[in-house]
């Protein structure tokens, strides 16, 4: 279940600083946030979605790595997808 996070966060120094200050994107925050969001998605029986690191980061970045907010974003995306089909 809880596997190690394998995500390359190597950016140029100026990008790293922006990611750190504006998005809270540091290894100390990113790894646990991905694992927590993966757990939340897997526990929510109404959601069937890809839980790869790369996909989860798409929802964590705009929510500044807060897993609960990212889960709400995933749910909203899936709701919109269902409506437009």
HTML snippet that shows the backbone in 3Dmol.js (N, CA, C, O; Angstrom):
<script src="https://3Dmol.org/build/3Dmol-min.js"></script>
<div id="view" style="width:600px;height:400px;position:relative"></div>
<script>
const pdb = `
ATOM      1  N   UNK A   1       0.824  -1.196   0.000  1.00  0.00           N
ATOM      2  CA  UNK A   1       0.000   0.000   0.000  1.00  0.00           C
ATOM      3  C   UNK A   1       0.863   1.252   0.000  1.00  0.00           C
ATOM      4  O   UNK A   1       0.976   1.910  -1.034  1.00  0.00           O
ATOM      5  N   UNK A   2       1.477   1.603   1.127  1.00  0.00           N
ATOM      6  CA  UNK A   2       2.268   2.825   1.218  1.00  0.00           C
ATOM      7  C   UNK A   2       3.660   2.560   0.668  1.00  0.00           C
ATOM      8  O   UNK A   2       4.534   2.039   1.360  1.00  0.00           O
ATOM      9  N   UNK A   3       3.842   2.928  -0.578  1.00  0.00           N
ATOM     10  CA  UNK A   3       5.150   2.742  -1.186  1.00  0.00           C
ATOM     11  C   UNK A   3       5.917   4.052  -1.130  1.00  0.00           C
ATOM     12  O   UNK A   3       5.350   5.115  -0.879  1.00  0.00           O
ATOM     13  N   UNK A   4       7.206   3.954  -1.368  1.00  0.00           N
ATOM     14  CA  UNK A   4       8.040   5.152  -1.365  1.00  0.00           C
ATOM     15  C   UNK A   4       7.643   6.047  -2.536  1.00  0.00           C
ATOM     16  O   UNK A   4       7.277   5.563  -3.608  1.00  0.00           O
ATOM     17  N   UNK A   5       7.718   7.329  -2.319  1.00  0.00           N
ATOM     18  CA  UNK A   5       7.392   8.292  -3.356  1.00  0.00           C
ATOM     19  C   UNK A   5       8.583   8.409  -4.287  1.00  0.00           C
ATOM     20  O   UNK A   5       9.707   8.648  -3.845  1.00  0.00           O
ATOM     21  N   UNK A   6       8.335   8.242  -5.569  1.00  0.00           N
ATOM     22  CA  UNK A   6       9.397   8.324  -6.574  1.00  0.00           C
ATOM     23  C   UNK A   6       9.059   9.447  -7.538  1.00  0.00           C
ATOM     24  O   UNK A   6       8.450   9.218  -8.583  1.00  0.00           O
ATOM     25  N   UNK A   7       9.450  10.647  -7.188  1.00  0.00           N
ATOM     26  CA  UNK A   7       9.135  11.807  -7.997  1.00  0.00           C
ATOM     27  C   UNK A   7      10.366  12.680  -8.090  1.00  0.00           C
ATOM     28  O   UNK A   7      10.985  12.992  -7.073  1.00  0.00           O
ATOM     29  N   UNK A   8      10.727  13.077  -9.294  1.00  0.00           N
ATOM     30  CA  UNK A   8      11.903  13.910  -9.500  1.00  0.00           C
ATOM     31  C   UNK A   8      11.526  15.368  -9.277  1.00  0.00           C
ATOM     32  O   UNK A   8      10.751  15.937 -10.046  1.00  0.00           O
ATOM     33  N   UNK A   9      12.070  15.972  -8.228  1.00  0.00           N
ATOM     34  CA  UNK A   9      11.805  17.378  -7.934  1.00  0.00           C
ATOM     35  C   UNK A   9      13.036  18.238  -8.196  1.00  0.00           C
ATOM     36  O   UNK A   9      13.224  19.275  -7.559  1.00  0.00           O
ATOM     37  N   UNK A  10      13.865  17.806  -9.130  1.00  0.00           N
ATOM     38  CA  UNK A  10      15.061  18.585  -9.425  1.00  0.00           C
ATOM     39  C   UNK A  10      14.729  19.652 -10.464  1.00  0.00           C
ATOM     40  O   UNK A  10      14.470  19.352 -11.630  1.00  0.00           O
ATOM     41  N   UNK A  11      14.744  20.891 -10.016  1.00  0.00           N
ATOM     42  CA  UNK A  11      14.469  22.048 -10.846  1.00  0.00           C
ATOM     43  C   UNK A  11      15.670  22.982 -10.768  1.00  0.00           C
ATOM     44  O   UNK A  11      16.522  22.816  -9.896  1.00  0.00           O
ATOM     45  N   UNK A  12      15.751  23.965 -11.668  1.00  0.00           N
ATOM     46  CA  UNK A  12      16.786  24.983 -11.528  1.00  0.00           C
ATOM     47  C   UNK A  12      16.622  25.706 -10.188  1.00  0.00           C
ATOM     48  O   UNK A  12      15.512  25.770  -9.659  1.00  0.00           O
ATOM     49  N   UNK A  13      17.711  26.251  -9.630  1.00  0.00           N
ATOM     50  CA  UNK A  13      17.651  26.884  -8.298  1.00  0.00           C
ATOM     51  C   UNK A  13      16.562  27.942  -8.139  1.00  0.00           C
ATOM     52  O   UNK A  13      15.898  27.979  -7.103  1.00  0.00           O
ATOM     53  N   UNK A  14      16.361  28.802  -9.138  1.00  0.00           N
ATOM     54  CA  UNK A  14      15.338  29.840  -9.000  1.00  0.00           C
ATOM     55  C   UNK A  14      13.936  29.245  -8.966  1.00  0.00           C
ATOM     56  O   UNK A  14      13.051  29.765  -8.287  1.00  0.00           O
ATOM     57  N   UNK A  15      13.739  28.166  -9.692  1.00  0.00           N
ATOM     58  CA  UNK A  15      12.445  27.479  -9.677  1.00  0.00           C
ATOM     59  C   UNK A  15      12.241  26.771  -8.353  1.00  0.00           C
ATOM     60  O   UNK A  15      11.130  26.755  -7.822  1.00  0.00           O
ATOM     61  N   UNK A  16      13.295  26.186  -7.816  1.00  0.00           N
ATOM     62  CA  UNK A  16      13.201  25.516  -6.516  1.00  0.00           C
ATOM     63  C   UNK A  16      12.784  26.499  -5.437  1.00  0.00           C
ATOM     64  O   UNK A  16      11.959  26.171  -4.585  1.00  0.00           O
ATOM     65  N   UNK A  17      13.339  27.684  -5.466  1.00  0.00           N
ATOM     66  CA  UNK A  17      12.998  28.688  -4.443  1.00  0.00           C
ATOM     67  C   UNK A  17      11.534  29.099  -4.563  1.00  0.00           C
ATOM     68  O   UNK A  17      10.835  29.224  -3.557  1.00  0.00           O
ATOM     69  N   UNK A  18      11.077  29.308  -5.784  1.00  0.00           N
ATOM     70  CA  UNK A  18       9.671  29.664  -5.999  1.00  0.00           C
ATOM     71  C   UNK A  18       8.757  28.534  -5.533  1.00  0.00           C
ATOM     72  O   UNK A  18       7.753  28.777  -4.863  1.00  0.00           O
ATOM     73  N   UNK A  19       9.104  27.308  -5.885  1.00  0.00           N
ATOM     74  CA  UNK A  19       8.294  26.158  -5.470  1.00  0.00           C
ATOM     75  C   UNK A  19       8.251  26.047  -3.953  1.00  0.00           C
ATOM     76  O   UNK A  19       7.212  25.726  -3.376  1.00  0.00           O
ATOM     77  N   UNK A  20       9.374  26.311  -3.315  1.00  0.00           N
ATOM     78  CA  UNK A  20       9.440  26.215  -1.854  1.00  0.00           C
ATOM     79  C   UNK A  20       8.608  27.307  -1.182  1.00  0.00           C
ATOM     80  O   UNK A  20       7.852  27.024  -0.253  1.00  0.00           O
ATOM     81  N   UNK A  21       8.743  28.550  -1.642  1.00  0.00           N
ATOM     82  CA  UNK A  21       8.070  29.661  -0.961  1.00  0.00           C
ATOM     83  C   UNK A  21       6.600  29.796  -1.329  1.00  0.00           C
ATOM     84  O   UNK A  21       5.781  30.154  -0.482  1.00  0.00           O
ATOM     85  N   UNK A  22       6.254  29.514  -2.586  1.00  0.00           N
ATOM     86  CA  UNK A  22       4.874  29.733  -3.016  1.00  0.00           C
ATOM     87  C   UNK A  22       4.003  28.488  -2.955  1.00  0.00           C
ATOM     88  O   UNK A  22       2.785  28.595  -2.804  1.00  0.00           O
ATOM     89  N   UNK A  23       4.607  27.309  -3.070  1.00  0.00           N
ATOM     90  CA  UNK A  23       3.816  26.080  -3.127  1.00  0.00           C
ATOM     91  C   UNK A  23       4.064  25.113  -1.979  1.00  0.00           C
ATOM     92  O   UNK A  23       3.415  24.071  -1.891  1.00  0.00           O
ATOM     93  N   UNK A  24       5.011  25.458  -1.091  1.00  0.00           N
ATOM     94  CA  UNK A  24       5.409  24.553  -0.015  1.00  0.00           C
ATOM     95  C   UNK A  24       5.999  23.263  -0.586  1.00  0.00           C
ATOM     96  O   UNK A  24       5.925  22.216   0.056  1.00  0.00           O
ATOM     97  N   UNK A  25       6.584  23.325  -1.782  1.00  0.00           N
ATOM     98  CA  UNK A  25       7.070  22.135  -2.466  1.00  0.00           C
ATOM     99  C   UNK A  25       8.504  21.820  -2.038  1.00  0.00           C
ATOM    100  O   UNK A  25       9.473  22.221  -2.684  1.00  0.00           O
ATOM    101  N   UNK A  26       8.602  21.093  -0.932  1.00  0.00           N
ATOM    102  CA  UNK A  26       9.888  20.605  -0.444  1.00  0.00           C
ATOM    103  C   UNK A  26       9.746  19.104  -0.225  1.00  0.00           C
ATOM    104  O   UNK A  26       8.633  18.610  -0.047  1.00  0.00           O
ATOM    105  N   UNK A  27      10.858  18.372  -0.235  1.00  0.00           N
ATOM    106  CA  UNK A  27      10.761  16.927  -0.024  1.00  0.00           C
ATOM    107  C   UNK A  27      10.074  16.553   1.288  1.00  0.00           C
ATOM    108  O   UNK A  27       9.416  15.516   1.370  1.00  0.00           O
ATOM    109  N   UNK A  28      10.222  17.391   2.315  1.00  0.00           N
ATOM    110  CA  UNK A  28       9.582  17.118   3.606  1.00  0.00           C
ATOM    111  C   UNK A  28       8.065  17.216   3.540  1.00  0.00           C
ATOM    112  O   UNK A  28       7.365  16.587   4.334  1.00  0.00           O
ATOM    113  N   UNK A  29       7.557  17.997   2.604  1.00  0.00           N
ATOM    114  CA  UNK A  29       6.110  18.195   2.471  1.00  0.00           C
ATOM    115  C   UNK A  29       5.535  17.296   1.381  1.00  0.00           C
ATOM    116  O   UNK A  29       4.481  16.688   1.562  1.00  0.00           O
ATOM    117  N   UNK A  30       6.232  17.214   0.246  1.00  0.00           N
ATOM    118  CA  UNK A  30       5.706  16.516  -0.926  1.00  0.00           C
ATOM    119  C   UNK A  30       5.476  15.023  -0.667  1.00  0.00           C
ATOM    120  O   UNK A  30       4.389  14.509  -0.932  1.00  0.00           O
ATOM    121  N   UNK A  31       6.477  14.336  -0.158  1.00  0.00           N
ATOM    122  CA  UNK A  31       6.354  12.888   0.068  1.00  0.00           C
ATOM    123  C   UNK A  31       5.173  12.518   0.946  1.00  0.00           C
ATOM    124  O   UNK A  31       4.333  11.714   0.539  1.00  0.00           O
ATOM    125  N   UNK A  32       5.089  13.092   2.155  1.00  0.00           N
ATOM    126  CA  UNK A  32       3.941  12.767   3.007  1.00  0.00           C
ATOM    127  C   UNK A  32       2.595  13.184   2.399  1.00  0.00           C
ATOM    128  O   UNK A  32       1.591  12.500   2.598  1.00  0.00           O
ATOM    129  N   UNK A  33       2.570  14.294   1.666  1.00  0.00           N
ATOM    130  CA  UNK A  33       1.311  14.746   1.056  1.00  0.00           C
ATOM    131  C   UNK A  33       0.837  13.759  -0.003  1.00  0.00           C
ATOM    132  O   UNK A  33      -0.354  13.459  -0.086  1.00  0.00           O
ATOM    133  N   UNK A  34       1.767  13.253  -0.812  1.00  0.00           N
ATOM    134  CA  UNK A  34       1.405  12.267  -1.832  1.00  0.00           C
ATOM    135  C   UNK A  34       0.880  10.997  -1.175  1.00  0.00           C
ATOM    136  O   UNK A  34      -0.146  10.456  -1.589  1.00  0.00           O
ATOM    137  N   UNK A  35       1.574  10.526  -0.162  1.00  0.00           N
ATOM    138  CA  UNK A  35       1.132   9.302   0.527  1.00  0.00           C
ATOM    139  C   UNK A  35      -0.234   9.488   1.174  1.00  0.00           C
ATOM    140  O   UNK A  35      -1.072   8.588   1.125  1.00  0.00           O
ATOM    141  N   UNK A  36      -0.464  10.653   1.781  1.00  0.00           N
ATOM    142  CA  UNK A  36      -1.753  10.910   2.435  1.00  0.00           C
ATOM    143  C   UNK A  36      -2.878  11.028   1.407  1.00  0.00           C
ATOM    144  O   UNK A  36      -3.967  10.494   1.614  1.00  0.00           O
ATOM    145  N   UNK A  37      -2.617  11.727   0.298  1.00  0.00           N
ATOM    146  CA  UNK A  37      -3.653  11.841  -0.732  1.00  0.00           C
ATOM    147  C   UNK A  37      -3.953  10.477  -1.338  1.00  0.00           C
ATOM    148  O   UNK A  37      -5.115  10.149  -1.576  1.00  0.00           O
ATOM    149  N   UNK A  38      -2.923   9.685  -1.588  1.00  0.00           N
ATOM    150  CA  UNK A  38      -3.146   8.334  -2.119  1.00  0.00           C
ATOM    151  C   UNK A  38      -4.042   7.544  -1.170  1.00  0.00           C
ATOM    152  O   UNK A  38      -4.973   6.869  -1.609  1.00  0.00           O
ATOM    153  N   UNK A  39      -3.764   7.627   0.116  1.00  0.00           N
ATOM    154  CA  UNK A  39      -4.567   6.917   1.116  1.00  0.00           C
ATOM    155  C   UNK A  39      -6.019   7.417   1.097  1.00  0.00           C
ATOM    156  O   UNK A  39      -6.955   6.619   1.145  1.00  0.00           O
ATOM    157  N   UNK A  40      -6.195   8.730   1.029  1.00  0.00           N
ATOM    158  CA  UNK A  40      -7.544   9.302   1.016  1.00  0.00           C
ATOM    159  C   UNK A  40      -8.328   8.844  -0.220  1.00  0.00           C
ATOM    160  O   UNK A  40      -9.506   8.502  -0.120  1.00  0.00           O
ATOM    161  N   UNK A  41      -7.669   8.839  -1.380  1.00  0.00           N
ATOM    162  CA  UNK A  41      -8.344   8.420  -2.615  1.00  0.00           C
ATOM    163  C   UNK A  41      -8.703   6.942  -2.537  1.00  0.00           C
ATOM    164  O   UNK A  41      -9.808   6.546  -2.909  1.00  0.00           O
ATOM    165  N   UNK A  42      -7.775   6.131  -2.056  1.00  0.00           N
ATOM    166  CA  UNK A  42      -8.041   4.687  -1.974  1.00  0.00           C
ATOM    167  C   UNK A  42      -9.119   4.354  -0.954  1.00  0.00           C
ATOM    168  O   UNK A  42      -9.842   3.373  -1.129  1.00  0.00           O
ATOM    169  N   UNK A  43      -9.243   5.138   0.095  1.00  0.00           N
ATOM    170  CA  UNK A  43     -10.265   4.888   1.115  1.00  0.00           C
ATOM    171  C   UNK A  43     -11.646   5.372   0.692  1.00  0.00           C
ATOM    172  O   UNK A  43     -12.655   4.866   1.182  1.00  0.00           O
ATOM    173  N   UNK A  44     -11.703   6.346  -0.213  1.00  0.00           N
ATOM    174  CA  UNK A  44     -12.979   6.887  -0.669  1.00  0.00           C
ATOM    175  C   UNK A  44     -13.554   5.952  -1.730  1.00  0.00           C
ATOM    176  O   UNK A  44     -13.052   5.891  -2.853  1.00  0.00           O
ATOM    177  N   UNK A  45     -14.588   5.242  -1.373  1.00  0.00           N
ATOM    178  CA  UNK A  45     -15.168   4.226  -2.265  1.00  0.00           C
ATOM    179  C   UNK A  45     -15.916   4.833  -3.450  1.00  0.00           C
ATOM    180  O   UNK A  45     -16.294   4.106  -4.368  1.00  0.00           O
ATOM    181  N   UNK A  46     -16.137   6.146  -3.452  1.00  0.00           N
ATOM    182  CA  UNK A  46     -16.814   6.790  -4.573  1.00  0.00           C
ATOM    183  C   UNK A  46     -15.831   7.221  -5.657  1.00  0.00           C
ATOM    184  O   UNK A  46     -16.238   7.686  -6.722  1.00  0.00           O
ATOM    185  N   UNK A  47     -14.536   7.064  -5.384  1.00  0.00           N
ATOM    186  CA  UNK A  47     -13.503   7.523  -6.325  1.00  0.00           C
ATOM    187  C   UNK A  47     -12.699   6.333  -6.833  1.00  0.00           C
ATOM    188  O   UNK A  47     -12.174   5.532  -6.059  1.00  0.00           O
ATOM    189  N   UNK A  48     -12.619   6.244  -8.149  1.00  0.00           N
ATOM    190  CA  UNK A  48     -11.716   5.299  -8.794  1.00  0.00           C
ATOM    191  C   UNK A  48     -10.831   6.140  -9.695  1.00  0.00           C
ATOM    192  O   UNK A  48     -11.281   6.669 -10.711  1.00  0.00           O
ATOM    193  N   UNK A  49      -9.568   6.258  -9.313  1.00  0.00           N
ATOM    194  CA  UNK A  49      -8.697   7.178 -10.031  1.00  0.00           C
ATOM    195  C   UNK A  49      -7.252   6.727  -9.923  1.00  0.00           C
ATOM    196  O   UNK A  49      -6.880   6.029  -8.979  1.00  0.00           O
ATOM    197  N   UNK A  50      -6.444   7.124 -10.882  1.00  0.00           N
ATOM    198  CA  UNK A  50      -5.011   6.817 -10.910  1.00  0.00           C
ATOM    199  C   UNK A  50      -4.329   7.469  -9.699  1.00  0.00           C
ATOM    200  O   UNK A  50      -4.474   8.671  -9.477  1.00  0.00           O
ATOM    201  N   UNK A  51      -3.594   6.683  -8.929  1.00  0.00           N
ATOM    202  CA  UNK A  51      -2.924   7.222  -7.745  1.00  0.00           C
ATOM    203  C   UNK A  51      -1.407   7.221  -7.901  1.00  0.00           C
ATOM    204  O   UNK A  51      -0.676   7.119  -6.916  1.00  0.00           O
ATOM    205  N   UNK A  52      -0.941   7.334  -9.135  1.00  0.00           N
ATOM    206  CA  UNK A  52       0.507   7.444  -9.331  1.00  0.00           C
ATOM    207  C   UNK A  52       0.979   8.807  -8.808  1.00  0.00           C
ATOM    208  O   UNK A  52       0.206   9.763  -8.741  1.00  0.00           O
ATOM    209  N   UNK A  53       2.241   8.874  -8.446  1.00  0.00           N
ATOM    210  CA  UNK A  53       2.801  10.112  -7.897  1.00  0.00           C
ATOM    211  C   UNK A  53       2.573  11.289  -8.836  1.00  0.00           C
ATOM    212  O   UNK A  53       2.165  12.367  -8.403  1.00  0.00           O
ATOM    213  N   UNK A  54       2.836  11.079 -10.117  1.00  0.00           N
ATOM    214  CA  UNK A  54       2.724  12.163 -11.088  1.00  0.00           C
ATOM    215  C   UNK A  54       1.307  12.721 -11.173  1.00  0.00           C
ATOM    216  O   UNK A  54       1.115  13.933 -11.269  1.00  0.00           O
ATOM    217  N   UNK A  55       0.332  11.845 -11.137  1.00  0.00           N
ATOM    218  CA  UNK A  55      -1.067  12.289 -11.217  1.00  0.00           C
ATOM    219  C   UNK A  55      -1.472  13.021  -9.941  1.00  0.00           C
ATOM    220  O   UNK A  55      -2.115  14.069 -10.006  1.00  0.00           O
ATOM    221  N   UNK A  56      -1.107  12.487  -8.799  1.00  0.00           N
ATOM    222  CA  UNK A  56      -1.492  13.117  -7.538  1.00  0.00           C
ATOM    223  C   UNK A  56      -0.879  14.509  -7.389  1.00  0.00           C
ATOM    224  O   UNK A  56      -1.512  15.408  -6.835  1.00  0.00           O
ATOM    225  N   UNK A  57       0.343  14.691  -7.877  1.00  0.00           N
ATOM    226  CA  UNK A  57       0.988  16.010  -7.792  1.00  0.00           C
ATOM    227  C   UNK A  57       0.208  17.050  -8.591  1.00  0.00           C
ATOM    228  O   UNK A  57       0.215  18.230  -8.240  1.00  0.00           O
ATOM    229  N   UNK A  58      -0.461  16.627  -9.656  1.00  0.00           N
ATOM    230  CA  UNK A  58      -1.288  17.567 -10.440  1.00  0.00           C
ATOM    231  C   UNK A  58      -2.378  18.206  -9.591  1.00  0.00           C
ATOM    232  O   UNK A  58      -2.788  19.337  -9.850  1.00  0.00           O
ATOM    233  N   UNK A  59      -2.841  17.496  -8.596  1.00  0.00           N
ATOM    234  CA  UNK A  59      -3.884  18.020  -7.710  1.00  0.00           C
ATOM    235  C   UNK A  59      -3.295  18.642  -6.449  1.00  0.00           C
ATOM    236  O   UNK A  59      -3.909  19.526  -5.851  1.00  0.00           O
ATOM    237  N   UNK A  60      -2.127  18.196  -6.046  1.00  0.00           N
ATOM    238  CA  UNK A  60      -1.504  18.741  -4.834  1.00  0.00           C
ATOM    239  C   UNK A  60      -0.887  20.111  -5.070  1.00  0.00           C
ATOM    240  O   UNK A  60      -0.960  20.975  -4.196  1.00  0.00           O
ATOM    241  N   UNK A  61      -0.283  20.329  -6.229  1.00  0.00           N
ATOM    242  CA  UNK A  61       0.371  21.628  -6.479  1.00  0.00           C
ATOM    243  C   UNK A  61      -0.589  22.806  -6.357  1.00  0.00           C
ATOM    244  O   UNK A  61      -0.282  23.754  -5.635  1.00  0.00           O
ATOM    245  N   UNK A  62      -1.724  22.787  -7.023  1.00  0.00           N
ATOM    246  CA  UNK A  62      -2.607  23.956  -6.910  1.00  0.00           C
ATOM    247  C   UNK A  62      -3.219  24.123  -5.514  1.00  0.00           C
ATOM    248  O   UNK A  62      -3.738  25.191  -5.191  1.00  0.00           O
ATOM    249  N   UNK A  63      -3.163  23.086  -4.697  1.00  0.00           N
ATOM    250  CA  UNK A  63      -3.695  23.186  -3.340  1.00  0.00           C
ATOM    251  C   UNK A  63      -2.577  23.309  -2.305  1.00  0.00           C
ATOM    252  O   UNK A  63      -2.797  23.116  -1.109  1.00  0.00           O
ATOM    253  N   UNK A  64      -1.381  23.634  -2.785  1.00  0.00           N
ATOM    254  CA  UNK A  64      -0.207  23.858  -1.937  1.00  0.00           C
ATOM    255  C   UNK A  64       0.094  22.674  -1.026  1.00  0.00           C
ATOM    256  O   UNK A  64       0.509  22.831   0.122  1.00  0.00           O
ATOM    257  N   UNK A  65      -0.130  21.492  -1.576  1.00  0.00           N
ATOM    258  CA  UNK A  65       0.219  20.226  -0.920  1.00  0.00           C
ATOM    259  C   UNK A  65      -0.586  19.945   0.346  1.00  0.00           C
ATOM    260  O   UNK A  65      -0.082  19.346   1.296  1.00  0.00           O
ATOM    261  N   UNK A  66      -1.837  20.382   0.346  1.00  0.00           N
ATOM    262  CA  UNK A  66      -2.756  20.008   1.416  1.00  0.00           C
ATOM    263  C   UNK A  66      -3.613  18.856   0.878  1.00  0.00           C
ATOM    264  O   UNK A  66      -4.453  19.077   0.005  1.00  0.00           O
ATOM    265  N   UNK A  67      -3.416  17.631   1.383  1.00  0.00           N
ATOM    266  CA  UNK A  67      -4.100  16.456   0.823  1.00  0.00           C
ATOM    267  C   UNK A  67      -5.626  16.541   0.835  1.00  0.00           C
ATOM    268  O   UNK A  67      -6.264  16.104  -0.123  1.00  0.00           O
ATOM    269  N   UNK A  68      -6.217  17.081   1.874  1.00  0.00           N
ATOM    270  CA  UNK A  68      -7.683  17.157   1.940  1.00  0.00           C
ATOM    271  C   UNK A  68      -8.223  18.078   0.852  1.00  0.00           C
ATOM    272  O   UNK A  68      -9.239  17.776   0.226  1.00  0.00           O
ATOM    273  N   UNK A  69      -7.547  19.194   0.631  1.00  0.00           N
ATOM    274  CA  UNK A  69      -7.966  20.112  -0.436  1.00  0.00           C
ATOM    275  C   UNK A  69      -7.779  19.468  -1.804  1.00  0.00           C
ATOM    276  O   UNK A  69      -8.607  19.648  -2.698  1.00  0.00           O
ATOM    277  N   UNK A  70      -6.701  18.723  -1.965  1.00  0.00           N
ATOM    278  CA  UNK A  70      -6.456  18.033  -3.231  1.00  0.00           C
ATOM    279  C   UNK A  70      -7.525  16.964  -3.483  1.00  0.00           C
ATOM    280  O   UNK A  70      -7.950  16.771  -4.622  1.00  0.00           O
ATOM    281  N   UNK A  71      -7.953  16.280  -2.443  1.00  0.00           N
ATOM    282  CA  UNK A  71      -9.022  15.289  -2.589  1.00  0.00           C
ATOM    283  C   UNK A  71     -10.308  15.968  -3.065  1.00  0.00           C
ATOM    284  O   UNK A  71     -11.013  15.429  -3.919  1.00  0.00           O
ATOM    285  N   UNK A  72     -10.610  17.116  -2.533  1.00  0.00           N
ATOM    286  CA  UNK A  72     -11.794  17.858  -2.979  1.00  0.00           C
ATOM    287  C   UNK A  72     -11.660  18.239  -4.451  1.00  0.00           C
ATOM    288  O   UNK A  72     -12.642  18.209  -5.192  1.00  0.00           O
ATOM    289  N   UNK A  73     -10.457  18.593  -4.873  1.00  0.00           N
ATOM    290  CA  UNK A  73     -10.221  18.938  -6.268  1.00  0.00           C
ATOM    291  C   UNK A  73     -10.383  17.719  -7.174  1.00  0.00           C
ATOM    292  O   UNK A  73     -10.961  17.830  -8.256  1.00  0.00           O
ATOM    293  N   UNK A  74      -9.887  16.570  -6.753  1.00  0.00           N
ATOM    294  CA  UNK A  74     -10.068  15.328  -7.512  1.00  0.00           C
ATOM    295  C   UNK A  74     -11.561  15.028  -7.641  1.00  0.00           C
ATOM    296  O   UNK A  74     -12.038  14.705  -8.729  1.00  0.00           O
ATOM    297  N   UNK A  75     -12.287  15.131  -6.553  1.00  0.00           N
ATOM    298  CA  UNK A  75     -13.730  14.857  -6.574  1.00  0.00           C
ATOM    299  C   UNK A  75     -14.456  15.809  -7.512  1.00  0.00           C
ATOM    300  O   UNK A  75     -15.335  15.394  -8.267  1.00  0.00           O
ATOM    301  N   UNK A  76     -14.089  17.083  -7.466  1.00  0.00           N
ATOM    302  CA  UNK A  76     -14.706  18.082  -8.336  1.00  0.00           C
ATOM    303  C   UNK A  76     -14.399  17.779  -9.798  1.00  0.00           C
ATOM    304  O   UNK A  76     -15.282  17.870 -10.651  1.00  0.00           O
ATOM    305  N   UNK A  77     -13.155  17.421 -10.091  1.00  0.00           N
ATOM    306  CA  UNK A  77     -12.775  17.071 -11.459  1.00  0.00           C
ATOM    307  C   UNK A  77     -13.601  15.881 -11.958  1.00  0.00           C
ATOM    308  O   UNK A  77     -14.113  15.904 -13.077  1.00  0.00           O
ATOM    309  N   UNK A  78     -13.728  14.858 -11.136  1.00  0.00           N
ATOM    310  CA  UNK A  78     -14.492  13.686 -11.542  1.00  0.00           C
ATOM    311  C   UNK A  78     -15.975  14.009 -11.727  1.00  0.00           C
ATOM    312  O   UNK A  78     -16.626  13.463 -12.617  1.00  0.00           O
ATOM    313  N   UNK A  79     -16.501  14.892 -10.890  1.00  0.00           N
ATOM    314  CA  UNK A  79     -17.890  15.320 -11.036  1.00  0.00           C
ATOM    315  C   UNK A  79     -18.088  16.038 -12.371  1.00  0.00           C
ATOM    316  O   UNK A  79     -19.045  15.764 -13.094  1.00  0.00           O
ATOM    317  N   UNK A  80     -17.176  16.959 -12.691  1.00  0.00           N
ATOM    318  CA  UNK A  80     -17.271  17.681 -13.964  1.00  0.00           C
ATOM    319  C   UNK A  80     -17.117  16.736 -15.149  1.00  0.00           C
ATOM    320  O   UNK A  80     -17.795  16.888 -16.166  1.00  0.00           O
ATOM    321  N   UNK A  81     -16.231  15.768 -15.013  1.00  0.00           N
ATOM    322  CA  UNK A  81     -16.041  14.790 -16.089  1.00  0.00           C
ATOM    323  C   UNK A  81     -17.319  13.981 -16.329  1.00  0.00           C
ATOM    324  O   UNK A  81     -17.677  13.689 -17.470  1.00  0.00           O
ATOM    325  N   UNK A  82     -17.988  13.632 -15.255  1.00  0.00           N
ATOM    326  CA  UNK A  82     -19.217  12.838 -15.374  1.00  0.00           C
ATOM    327  C   UNK A  82     -20.339  13.649 -16.007  1.00  0.00           C
ATOM    328  O   UNK A  82     -21.157  13.112 -16.754  1.00  0.00           O
ATOM    329  N   UNK A  83     -20.376  14.938 -15.706  1.00  0.00           N
ATOM    330  CA  UNK A  83     -21.440  15.793 -16.247  1.00  0.00           C
ATOM    331  C   UNK A  83     -21.257  16.032 -17.735  1.00  0.00           C
ATOM    332  O   UNK A  83     -22.237  16.090 -18.477  1.00  0.00           O
ATOM    333  N   UNK A  84     -20.011  16.172 -18.183  1.00  0.00           N
ATOM    334  CA  UNK A  84     -19.753  16.522 -19.568  1.00  0.00           C
ATOM    335  C   UNK A  84     -19.721  15.332 -20.507  1.00  0.00           C
ATOM    336  O   UNK A  84     -19.581  15.505 -21.717  1.00  0.00           O
ATOM    337  N   UNK A  85     -19.846  14.131 -19.972  1.00  0.00           N
ATOM    338  CA  UNK A  85     -19.798  12.936 -20.839  1.00  0.00           C
ATOM    339  C   UNK A  85     -21.141  12.653 -21.426  1.00  0.00           C
ATOM    340  O   UNK A  85     -21.297  11.691 -22.178  1.00  0.00           O
TER     341      UNK A  85
END
`;
const viewer = $3Dmol.createViewer("view");
viewer.addModel(pdb, "pdb");
viewer.setStyle({}, {cartoon: {color: "spectrum"}});
viewer.zoomTo();
viewer.render();
</script>
